[in-house]
Amino acid sequence: MQPQLDRHLRFTLLSDMVLIRAFEDRISELSRERGRLPGMQITCHGQEAIAAGVVRAMIEQDVIVTNHRSHGHMLARGVDPKTLMAEIMGKRDGLNRGKSGTLHLADPGRNVLMTSTVVGAAPLLGMGAAFAQNYRQEQAATCVFFGDGAAAEGSVHEAMNMAAVWKLPVLFVCESNRWAGAQGHDEHCPIERVADRAPGYAMPGVVVDGNDVEAVYIAAHRLLEACRAGKGPAFLECLTYRMHGHGEMDVQHYVDKDELAAWDKRDPIELYIEVLQTEGLLDSRDAVEQQAVQTVDAAVAFADASPYPPPEEALEHIYVQPIGQEG
């Protein structure tokens, strides 16, 4: 059944993408200021339509297991930009009290189970979450995000195989951005479309334009409904391009500049703004962009004002309860 994209939903998809871009732009800027952001910063520039489209197709009970390029998924899920920014800065008022940083984000209250930075591990973890949903007979599914590079890992194949054998409600979302670190797609994948592997695991494999947010939403919505209905797992490949380096320290000297420029002309936000303006649904982009910038400004101010956690907190929240404590 084709989902209805009313005006409110379409504006939400645009707002999500614009907020994600503004947030990632600020992360990119801050990463170049000495001492502002600890650790490696990995952004999702150019992949905003996948985060917005897939996550908005989910229901509240659905679970997310994501990878190292997770900021967009978190924001589209409704995670507070303030606590997200504070977490990335390693601050006490962060989403995970400054312990996860950018690479191990989680928000159980919004069913964002975890971020796994082990390449290819998210599908196995997501399969486990889907197994739990199936065992508890929940009307819910799990969305797992990974890249085309991770799809070459054996763990991904194991997860797909077992999910199919047990008919688990998991949607494997491959953000096919043409790069695995500094390796191009052809260097790590012998086929053009990763989704072509899906039929070998007795699951549907769907390929969409990952820069078309409505196409992503419609495909994800349909596949997730099937997962929740007990029809087993599905595979969604979203074709896109990684517009920034593997991390913000990566200057992409290995990327063909003409190829990068060609994909830049297919910016998902610009494409969607053009669609909405052509249909008379968007008069001006200024208000949406200004709101996003103000939200990110407030997030940075909140994070800057937050203290770093005291050293003794490093020993807290390691176990569900302290060792030796009963009851």
N, C-alpha and C positions, 0 to 999 in steps of 0.2 A: 504494500500500500504506500502510495507516494505521500510523504509528509507535507503538511501545509506550511509554507514559509510566509507568515503574515508580516506586516510592516514592522511590528515590534521585534520579532525574531531577527529580521534582516538588519535592523538598526543595532541590535545586540551583537550580531556577528561582526559588524563593522566596528563597533565600540571596543569589542574584545581585541580585535586585531590592532587597532590604533593604540590601545593601552599597552599591549605586549610590545609593540615597536618602540613606544616612548620609554618603556621600562628598560628594554634591552639597549636602546641608545644611551641611556644614562649609565647602565652597567659598563658599556664600552668606554664611555668617557672616564668614569671613576677608576676603571682598571689601569688607566694611564697616569693616575695621580699616586705618587709614592705613599704607601702606608694606608690607603683608603680601603682596599678590598683584599683580604687575605686569600691566598690560594689562586688556583687557576679559574678563570671566568669563561664560561662557555655559553654563547648566546644562540638564539634561534632566528636571527635575521633572515627574512625570506620565507620562513616556514610558518608564519602566523596563521595562515588559513587552515592548516591542518589542526593546530591546537584548538582554534575557535570552532571549526566545523565538527570535529570528532567529539570534543568535550561537551558542546552544547547539544549533541544528539544523545547524550547519556541521561539517565535518570538518577535521582539522588542516591538510590541504593547501589548503583553500579560502582565498581572499584577501579581505580587507576594504579597501575604500576608503570613507572616511567624510567627514563634513562638520564644520562648526564646533561642532555639539552632540554631541561624540564621547566624553565621559568614560564614559558607560554602555557603549558598544561596547568600549572599551578594557578596562574592568573585567570584563565578561562574557567577554572573550577570554582572560582570565587574566593580564593585565598587573599587575605588582606595584603595589599601592596606594602603597607607599613611594616608589618611583621615579617614579610618576605624579604624586604630590603634590609631590615635589621639582622635577619638571620644570615644573609649573604655577607654582611659586615662582621659577623661573629659576635653580635651584641646580645646582652642578657634578655632583652625584650623581643628577641627574634622568635620566629615560628617554633623553633626547637631549642630555645634558650641559648642560641649561639653555638650549639654543639655540632650541628650538621653542616653548616656553611652552605655553599651553593651546590655541592655534589651529593648530599645525602638527605635532601628535603623530604619531609613527610607531613601530612595533615590528616590523621585518622578521623577527625571529626567531619571531614569532608570526603572521606573514603579515598584519600590519596594514601595508599598503603605505604609506599616507599619510592625512593629514587635509588636505582642501582647503577653505580658507575662501572661495574664490571661488564665489559662489552659482551652482549649476548646473554646476560644473566636474567634480565627482566622477564623474558618469556617464560622461563622456568618458574620464577617466583609468581608471575601472574597465573600460570597454570595451577599453582598451589592454591591461590586465592579463589580461582574458579572451582577447584575441587571442593573447597569449603562451602561455597555457595550451592553447589550441586548436592552436597551431603546434607546441608540444612534445608534443602528444597526451597531456596529463595528464588523469587522472580527477579533475578538480577544477573548482570554479566560483569566481566572484567575486561578492561581495555589495557593492552600492553603496547607501549611505544618503543620502537627501536629503529635503527637505520639500516640501509642496504648493506653497509659494511658488516654490521653485527649479524646480518642474516647468513653470513658465511661461517659463523661459529656453530660447532656441533650442538651446543646447548639449545639453540633455536630449533634445530631439527628434532631433537629429543622432545622438546616441549610441544611442538606441533604434532608429532606422532602420538604422544600420550594423550594430549587433549582430544585428538580424533578418536582414539581407541575408547576413551571414557565418555565421549560426547560432552565435553565440558563447555560451559557458556563463556568462551573467551574469544575476544576479537583481537587478532594480531594486526597491529597497525605499523606498517613499514613506511617510515618517512624516507623515501628514496631520494636523497639529496645529492647523489652522484659522487660523494666523497667518503672515504674511510680514513680519517687522518689526512695524510698527504697522498694517499693512493686513490686514483680514479676508479670509477665503477668497473671499467674493463679489466683492471688489474686484479680484481678480487672476485669478480662474478662472471661466469662463462655465458650467462644468458642476459638478455636486455631487460626482461621483466621478472623480478623476483617472485611475483604472484603466480607465475607459471608453475612454480613448485607445489602450489596448494593442492591441485587435484591429486597429486601423488600421495597426499595425506587425507584424501577423501573429504576435503573441505572446499567451499567455494573460494576462488581467488578473484578479487575485483581490483581493477586498476582505474584510478581517477586522476584528473589534473589536480595536483596538490596545491596549485595556486588559485583555484576556483573554489572559494569557500562554500558556495551553495552546493556544488557537486560533491564536495567532501561531506557536508552535512547530510545530504540525501542518501549517499552510499552508506555512511556510518549508521544512520538511523535505521535503514532497512536491515543491515546486517546485525545490528544489536537486537532488534526486535526478534529476529530469527534465533539468535543465541538464547535470549530469555525464554523463547517458546520451546526450548529443548531440542533444537535442531543441530546442536553441536557447534564447534568452533568455525570461525571464518577468518579470512585473510584479506586485508585492505592495503593495497600499495598506493601511496600518494606520491606522485611524481613532482619533484620540486628541485630546488638548488640551494646549496649552502652558500649564502652571500658573504659571510665572514669566515675567518679561518676556523680551524678545529677549536682553537681557543683564541681569546683576544690578543694573545702574544704572537699569534701566527699571522705573518704578513702575506701569506699565500703566494709566494714567489713562483710556485709550481702551477698556478692556475692560469689558463689561457684567458687573456684580458678581453678578447673579442667574445668568447663564450660567456664570461661574467657579465659583460655589457648587454648581451642579448637577453640573458635571464633578468637583468635589472629592468629591462623594458616590460617584463611580465610580472612586475611587482604585484603581489596579491592584493595589497591595499589599494593601489592605484586602479587596478582592474575593477575592483568592486565599487569604488567610488564612481567610476565611469558608468557602471551598470545602474547604480541607484540614481545618479543624476539624469541619465538618459530616460529612465522610467518616471522621472519627476518626484522621486521619493526623498531626495536630498538636495536642499537648496545650496547649502554651503558646508564645506568640510571644516571650517574654522572652529566652530563650537565644539565639535567632537575632538579635534586635535588639542584645543586649548584645555579642555577638561582633562584629557589624558596627561598633559604636561603638568597641570596643577596637582593631579593625583600623585604623580611621580615626585614632584617637588616636595609635597607633604610627606611622602614616604622617606625621602632622603633626610629631611629635617627630623623626622621621628627617629630614624636610625642613628643619626649623628648625636642626638640628645640621649640616646640609651647608653648605659654604662656597659663595659665589658663584664662578663661573669667573673666572680671571684674564683681563684684557683681551686678552692676546695669543692666547688661544684663539679669538677671533672670526675669526682668519685660518686656522684649522685646519678640516679636514673639509669643505672647500668643493668639492674635486675628489676623484675616486677616488684619484688620486695627484698629487703636486705637478707643476706644469707643468715640462716639460723633463726629468723623470725617466723613464728608459727601463727596460724590463723589468718 
